[in-house]
Amino acid sequence: MTIKGNIMSPAKRKQIDAIDGMFYSAERDRVLDFGPKYLVICCVGVVRRGEGPPPATLEELAGRDRVVQAEAKGAGQ
């Protein structure tokens, strides 16, 4: 099944049996049962090239415009 947009709507309608890679939140915990942690997801921040070293801490991101990628493609895509 491919879901675009908010995954919680079909989850509330019980159209989804299991979800991998979801981050915990209190709101989600009211609808879903979270199992034990078994998957480690490594994410990196990506910044514009040529503007000095990338930020090493969250504090160094203060004042910068940030976006979150909604649909990530696999390596090489």
C-alpha positions as CSV (number, residue, x, y, z in Angstrom):
1,M,0.0,0.0,0.0
2,T,1.3,3.5,-0.8
3,I,0.0,6.4,1.2
4,K,0.6,10.0,0.2
5,G,-0.1,12.6,2.8
6,N,-1.1,12.1,6.5
7,I,-0.7,8.5,7.5
8,M,-2.8,8.9,10.6
9,S,-6.1,9.1,8.7
10,P,-5.9,5.6,7.3
11,A,-4.4,4.4,10.6
12,K,-7.5,5.7,12.5
13,R,-9.7,4.0,10.0
14,K,-7.8,0.7,10.7
15,Q,-6.7,0.4,7.0
16,I,-3.1,-0.2,8.0
17,D,-1.8,-3.2,9.9
18,A,1.8,-2.1,10.6
19,I,4.0,0.9,10.0
20,D,7.8,0.9,9.9
21,G,10.0,3.9,10.7
22,M,7.4,6.1,12.4
23,F,8.6,8.5,15.1
24,Y,6.8,8.4,18.5
25,S,4.5,11.2,19.6
26,A,1.9,11.3,22.3
27,E,-0.8,12.0,19.7
28,R,0.1,8.9,17.7
29,D,0.3,6.8,20.8
30,R,-3.4,7.5,21.5
31,V,-4.2,5.7,18.2
32,L,-1.4,3.2,17.7
33,D,0.5,0.7,19.8
34,F,4.3,1.3,19.6
35,G,6.5,-1.8,19.7
36,P,10.0,-2.0,21.0
37,K,12.7,-0.2,19.1
38,Y,14.3,-2.4,16.5
39,L,15.3,-0.2,13.6
40,V,18.0,2.5,13.6
41,I,17.5,5.2,11.0
42,C,20.5,7.5,10.3
43,C,19.6,10.8,8.9
44,V,21.9,13.7,8.0
45,G,21.4,17.4,7.5
46,V,22.1,18.7,4.0
47,V,23.1,22.3,3.5
48,R,24.0,24.5,0.5
49,R,27.5,23.9,-0.9
50,G,30.1,26.7,-0.7
51,E,28.9,28.5,2.4
52,G,31.4,27.3,4.9
53,P,31.4,24.1,7.0
54,P,28.0,22.5,7.7
55,P,26.4,23.2,11.1
56,A,27.7,20.8,13.8
57,T,24.9,21.5,16.3
58,L,21.2,22.3,16.2
59,E,22.0,25.7,17.7
60,E,24.1,26.5,14.6
61,L,20.9,26.1,12.5
62,A,19.2,29.0,14.3
63,G,18.0,31.6,11.9
64,R,18.3,29.4,8.8
65,D,15.4,28.4,6.7
66,R,14.9,24.6,6.9
67,V,12.6,22.1,5.1
68,V,11.7,18.5,5.7
69,Q,11.7,16.2,2.7
70,A,8.3,14.5,2.5
71,E,9.2,11.7,0.1
72,A,12.8,10.4,0.1
73,K,14.1,8.4,-2.7
74,G,16.7,5.6,-2.3
75,A,20.4,5.9,-3.0
76,G,21.2,7.1,-6.5
77,Q,17.7,8.5,-7.3
